Amino acid sequence: MATNRDVLQPHLMVGKGDVAEHVLIPGDPKRVELMATHLSNPVKVSENRQFVTVSGYYKGLPVSIVSSGIGVPAMLITVEELLRVGAKVLIRVGTTGGLQPDVKVGDLVVATASVRTDGGTQMYAPLGYPAVASRDVVEALSSYCAKSGLRFHEGVVWTSEAYYAETIDVAKRWHDLNVVSVEMEASGLFVLSSIKGVKAGAILVCDGNLIYGKKKSEVLRGQKPYEPEVIEGVHKATEASLEALLEISSKSSSKTV
């Protein structure tokens, strides 16, 4: 007879016990390996489609890193299946395009909320339902960035589902509304985590700025897809996320004592 541990989620291909309560979610599956260098004893638990799962420890805290792939629909699948196997605190570690002139390549963005222009979250809640990050996750991320002297921006991001339709004219609308940057997954994470009652946040690495007409550049064959500043930013964002998870875990433990 199959046990709960034998039952795997159909997309992530993980079961109970495979994933920690604290999870980092990059989009790019190749970024999982980069981020896993910050963990001790990392083990690849599963790999299926764009979903790669690695579990390990950070200063004794069990942590998993799970890639979602691109877009809100993929994020919704990722979050649904992670919650089914016991995840409780989720932080997206992604990339983003700046919408304000002072958001430079390599800068970090701590998202407080997201503009919902996606279609996936509307299957869960009407557009009047806000896509907001958990306050304690935002505070933990921003506090670490500030203490560490990192260049970061805190504010609302725009979640778009159409990368190549993000023109300068469209971007200017959100720029004028003081939206910090654009990305493709945060609204799914924020809406679903709020509905399900778990903690979630996002810290993003700027890899372009739409106001200056700079998006991700085309890559020559054999080149790496990320600029050095972006790779460095991913490491900084990973460290900030892991330290934030430690702080959140510590506060949660002290409340239950």
Legacy VTK file of the C-alpha trace (Angstrom):
# vtk DataFile Version 3.0
C-alpha trace
ASCII
DATASET POLYDATA
POINTS 257 float
0.000 0.000 0.000
1.314 3.462 -0.910
2.148 5.833 1.941
1.904 9.632 1.945
5.650 9.720 1.333
5.227 7.620 -1.813
2.717 10.020 -3.369
4.413 12.580 -5.637
3.039 15.860 -6.911
2.481 15.580 -10.689
4.680 18.496 -11.802
7.337 19.037 -9.132
7.598 15.253 -8.587
8.169 15.717 -4.850
6.417 14.138 -1.886
6.081 14.681 1.847
9.509 14.983 3.430
11.271 16.000 0.213
10.782 19.735 0.662
11.525 21.948 3.667
9.029 24.366 5.226
11.250 27.233 4.017
11.615 27.488 0.246
13.378 29.783 -2.227
11.821 29.938 -5.695
13.918 31.102 -8.666
12.410 31.050 -12.136
15.375 29.646 -14.086
16.128 25.992 -13.237
19.821 26.655 -13.928
19.771 29.235 -11.147
18.985 26.485 -8.618
22.522 25.128 -8.877
23.977 28.629 -8.456
21.862 29.299 -5.369
22.483 25.854 -3.884
26.151 26.767 -3.349
24.911 28.733 -0.319
23.535 25.576 1.313
25.347 22.857 3.214
24.737 19.253 2.115
22.564 20.182 -0.901
20.836 17.224 -2.553
18.892 17.276 -5.821
15.537 15.798 -4.903
13.854 15.899 -8.301
13.965 17.317 -11.824
10.925 17.331 -14.075
10.205 19.756 -16.925
11.335 23.208 -15.695
10.966 22.205 -12.052
14.249 21.430 -10.251
14.233 20.831 -6.500
17.287 20.890 -4.229
17.113 20.545 -0.450
19.825 21.292 2.084
20.606 23.389 5.142
21.515 26.992 5.885
23.102 27.445 9.305
21.136 24.431 10.474
17.808 25.510 8.972
16.321 23.067 6.428
15.805 24.943 3.146
14.676 23.885 -0.313
15.230 25.660 -3.632
12.619 24.988 -6.316
12.521 26.522 -9.800
9.136 27.600 -11.120
9.940 28.319 -14.742
8.498 31.371 -16.498
5.194 33.061 -15.772
2.292 33.135 -13.350
0.687 29.830 -14.422
3.935 27.991 -13.673
4.270 29.821 -10.337
0.714 28.862 -9.375
1.482 25.192 -10.036
4.718 25.468 -8.051
3.084 27.078 -5.018
0.064 24.743 -5.022
2.264 21.657 -5.022
4.773 23.030 -2.512
1.991 23.772 -0.046
0.612 20.254 -0.469
3.923 18.811 0.739
4.307 21.155 3.706
5.983 24.405 2.612
5.131 27.391 4.832
7.448 30.286 3.907
8.183 31.058 0.251
10.553 33.661 -1.189
10.889 34.253 -4.914
14.473 35.007 -5.959
14.160 36.261 -9.514
15.192 38.837 -12.068
13.408 42.043 -13.004
13.533 44.999 -15.381
13.740 48.453 -13.825
10.957 50.981 -14.403
12.579 53.850 -12.498
15.789 55.553 -13.640
17.705 54.780 -10.438
17.143 51.004 -10.696
20.441 49.823 -12.178
21.608 46.425 -13.441
22.681 44.389 -10.409
20.473 46.307 -7.961
18.051 44.364 -5.780
14.306 44.990 -5.556
12.297 43.918 -2.503
8.686 43.676 -3.671
6.003 44.884 -1.278
3.151 44.094 -3.690
2.464 43.411 -7.342
0.277 44.929 -10.055
-1.912 42.075 -11.319
-2.011 42.185 -15.119
-1.811 38.403 -15.377
-4.683 36.064 -16.162
-3.853 33.129 -13.884
-4.600 34.775 -10.549
-8.035 35.824 -11.799
-8.999 32.147 -11.614
-8.430 32.439 -7.855
-9.640 35.935 -6.979
-11.132 39.030 -8.685
-8.785 41.872 -9.647
-9.858 43.860 -6.587
-8.071 41.273 -4.429
-4.575 42.648 -3.687
-1.327 40.854 -4.484
0.754 41.696 -1.416
3.882 40.222 0.143
3.911 39.190 3.789
4.970 42.109 5.959
7.488 40.160 8.047
9.153 38.754 4.905
9.478 42.249 3.414
10.885 43.595 6.673
13.391 40.751 7.034
14.641 41.131 3.442
14.903 44.920 3.550
16.518 44.880 6.984
19.262 42.527 5.820
19.887 44.525 2.635
20.125 47.776 4.605
22.448 46.325 7.263
24.670 44.813 4.587
24.938 48.038 2.609
23.429 46.514 -0.538
21.907 48.666 -3.273
18.210 47.860 -3.118
14.796 49.353 -3.764
11.582 48.535 -1.925
8.177 48.945 -3.527
5.471 47.712 -5.871
6.407 45.649 -8.934
4.401 44.944 -12.085
3.719 41.311 -12.981
3.412 40.983 -16.755
2.577 37.855 -18.762
3.829 39.076 -22.128
7.593 39.683 -22.145
7.835 40.908 -25.726
4.818 43.184 -25.355
6.567 45.141 -22.570
7.328 48.170 -24.735
8.677 51.490 -23.513
5.252 53.066 -23.998
3.554 50.412 -21.864
6.317 50.560 -19.264
5.986 54.334 -18.958
2.435 53.943 -17.640
3.703 51.978 -14.648
6.766 54.205 -14.321
4.423 57.186 -13.895
2.589 55.289 -11.143
5.895 54.823 -9.267
6.083 51.075 -9.868
9.701 50.001 -9.274
10.184 47.215 -11.819
8.555 44.545 -13.983
8.740 40.754 -13.652
6.562 37.737 -14.489
5.680 35.673 -11.393
5.203 37.642 -8.160
1.453 38.205 -8.381
0.861 34.454 -8.538
2.980 33.889 -5.449
1.441 36.756 -3.483
-2.211 36.087 -4.297
-2.071 32.350 -3.704
-0.015 32.625 -0.504
-2.491 35.164 0.891
-5.431 32.899 0.059
-3.715 29.868 1.594
-2.480 31.732 4.671
1.269 31.209 4.279
4.140 33.703 4.258
5.642 34.885 0.979
7.922 37.557 -0.426
10.159 38.325 -3.384
13.628 39.752 -3.888
14.610 40.434 -7.477
17.847 41.229 -9.318
17.673 43.980 -11.931
18.892 42.754 -15.325
17.779 45.710 -17.459
15.762 48.925 -17.425
12.811 49.447 -19.742
12.841 53.223 -19.292
16.244 53.259 -20.996
15.076 50.688 -23.559
17.359 47.965 -22.137
15.959 44.476 -21.746
17.876 41.219 -21.509
20.373 41.196 -24.349
20.573 38.562 -27.049
23.331 36.079 -26.251
26.013 34.813 -28.626
26.336 31.055 -28.860
28.506 29.755 -26.031
28.094 32.828 -23.854
26.503 32.815 -20.418
22.986 34.321 -20.376
23.614 36.520 -17.323
25.866 39.547 -16.993
28.439 39.383 -14.152
26.515 42.036 -12.194
23.386 39.907 -12.392
25.167 36.742 -11.235
26.644 38.688 -8.321
23.164 40.040 -7.591
21.714 36.520 -7.519
24.252 35.534 -4.865
23.406 38.650 -2.827
19.668 38.015 -3.168
20.116 34.380 -2.157
22.092 35.357 0.934
19.490 37.986 1.853
16.684 35.448 1.422
18.393 32.800 3.516
19.103 35.268 6.307
15.480 36.427 6.123
14.302 32.821 6.476
16.515 32.405 9.540
15.042 35.511 11.137
11.470 34.479 10.363
12.098 30.968 11.675
13.642 32.342 14.861
10.690 34.648 15.508
8.236 31.856 14.809
10.031 29.534 17.225
10.086 32.140 19.999
6.307 32.604 19.676
5.660 28.907 20.204
7.863 28.575 23.288
LINES 1 258
257 0 1 2 3 4 5 6 7 8 9 10 11 12 13 14 15 16 17 18 19 20 21 22 23 24 25 26 27 28 29 30 31 32 33 34 35 36 37 38 39 40 41 42 43 44 45 46 47 48 49 50 51 52 53 54 55 56 57 58 59 60 61 62 63 64 65 66 67 68 69 70 71 72 73 74 75 76 77 78 79 80 81 82 83 84 85 86 87 88 89 90 91 92 93 94 95 96 97 98 99 100 101 102 103 104 105 106 107 108 109 110 111 112 113 114 115 116 117 118 119 120 121 122 123 124 125 126 127 128 129 130 131 132 133 134 135 136 137 138 139 140 141 142 143 144 145 146 147 148 149 150 151 152 153 154 155 156 157 158 159 160 161 162 163 164 165 166 167 168 169 170 171 172 173 174 175 176 177 178 179 180 181 182 183 184 185 186 187 188 189 190 191 192 193 194 195 196 197 198 199 200 201 202 203 204 205 206 207 208 209 210 211 212 213 214 215 216 217 218 219 220 221 222 223 224 225 226 227 228 229 230 231 232 233 234 235 236 237 238 239 240 241 242 243 244 245 246 247 248 249 250 251 252 253 254 255 256
